[in-house]
Amino acid sequence: MTTLGSFCTGLGLTVENLLERLPQLDASSLTNGVIYDILLYRSQVNRKTWKYPWTWNLLKGKICSAVSTDPDRISDALFCGTINAVKKKRDRLIQNSQSDRNYLNEPFELVLSREISEVLVTETAVVDVSDVSLAPFRKRPYMSFSESVQEEVHGKLAKEIKTLNEKNTLLETEKAELERVNSLLRSKNLDMSVQLRALQPSRVKQKLKRKEKSIAMWKNRYLKLKKESESKAVLKLKKKLEKVKKQLKLSKAAHQMNRRRYKSAKVNLRCMWETQVKEVSDHFNTELYERHRQSQTLQNNVSALENDVELLNEKLKAESEAKELRTKIDGKTYAPWVRESSYHLQSAGVSQRNVSETIGNIMTGATGQQLSKSVLPSYSLQNLFTKEMKGLSRQQIKIGLLGEKDTTLKYDGTTKKLGHLVETQVATKSKTYLLGVNEQVGGKATSYAETIQAAFEKVQNTSVPEPVVNLNILKNLTNTMTDRCATNAAVDKILEEEKGSIMNQFKCAMHPLDSFAKSCSSEVKNFEKEQNTENKKRKNAQYPFSHRGESNMQTLVRTATKLFHDTQFNCDRELVTHLKSENVVPLQQKDQSILFPRFVGNRFHVLFLSSGCLYHYADKIKDFFSDIYRPKNDVQHAVNNALQLDDLLVALRAMGIVGKVITAPWM
């Protein structure tokens, strides 16, 4: 479909449906824009060959019906002039930089003045408006106009001529500018043509030939100059050689003179040295003779003294054999050395039943005298000795705590085979005193408080030889030091209530690390159980030697520690040197405990640090056992086989990450 313009498309008018849609439109909807679109399309095509020649008459009839005027009364020239006025006014608005949009949206008006209506020459035939669309377009005869109309037409023509002259001047200036630009382009074109001629293959070949000739010429000149310079250099070198030869002759002569002087000086020095050596040797021989004589006298004196010492030893031995070793004083109380030996042996872990026998064996070995059982204390007396030892220690504690204030209470409970034991300590500014290790039935806070107060009372009720002021250990306490546990916090509150004042409660910051290690070990055991159930081949896996309650990962860490710290496995030095050669370990680190810590269970950060180290060294240890050092014992085989298992490596890596993120910053 061919469009006429934006205003015609708004009314749905196209070139194809113009005949159908134009009679249906209302005359008031014909705007200046619609008329302009039709004029523009008519000017683009030839009027004679316009596809619908009667459209002009149809448009004329539609406009005349809007003005209520007979279309035969209006000539084609007047109609064409009125319609063309739309285009002229629109061009004027654009030329004056004004908007033509409002003008094109206005309705079209047909101008009918009185003068024009009088001068109009109408045809004798009457034309029906309804049949205008069917009548063909025909040329109107020449019409005559009045003077006023002619003047108006001439005025319009003069204005158009003026505008055309102005446009002509603008076009001439543009033409001059275009000619100037054309001349510049021609000059550039000439330059480019000259450059293109220079780049033609024939000229390029000529230039290359010239350059090759010049290069050959310069080469010949260079060779000539080189030969001349070489000949000159040879002459210079010959002159230098002659000078060097002369200098060599002179230096040889000087060298011979120096050699003669050296020989004569050497002979003189030898003679001087021989004379001096003779003098020194004579002096040394005389001194040596005197020293030898003195040493002989000293040896004689020493031999005499040795004889005297032997005689004295024999006398002492006879006297010691004559004396009897007494264990009792006045035949009733045992001597202090018996009590002290009993104290030391019991504190060393010797049972009370074996203390007397041990004392007798020691004395026979030391003095050669055998002590009978009747002379040594019995089992019941050994028990009394322990009570005396406890009483003496309590006396010492009481004397030490007298006058001490702002003391600190330390207590902790541990479960052993014998039962639950509570250790109680009181620390001053300079010393720490152990009040006792007492067995406790339950683990409640009240039980702990009763046990601690009982230890206080035993020390307070101990009698001291000198009269002293009554001691109250609880009132002198200002601090407590225990584990981070809810039970211990409750014990501190009970003690504060008994004392009647608040105490500073200090908690062990390292205690949670042991809890971390225990919980991580239990989770690793659960993970290993899941892996064993999922993988049936895990039954044939060779783990290191495990202890009861340990996970396989913890057993691997404990066993791998032996490779670094136990010399009986014969690979500690080789393994460390291999790790240093692989740049896994710093070369300046010589202490194996820094490379891999000693295993002490779950204490603090050790388990996590050892797991991270073993994971870091795993690949290098496997390479060590596969390429350098073949496993020779069960521990080496077990560690090598365990490092091949992915689940153990995963557990080691997890424990190492926990140590790096949590426990290492804690430490």
Summary of the structure (lengths in Angstrom):
residues: 667
radius of gyration: 65.2
end to end distance: 89.0
largest distance: 189.5
contacts: 1691
relative contact order: 0.03
helix: 67%
strand: 7%
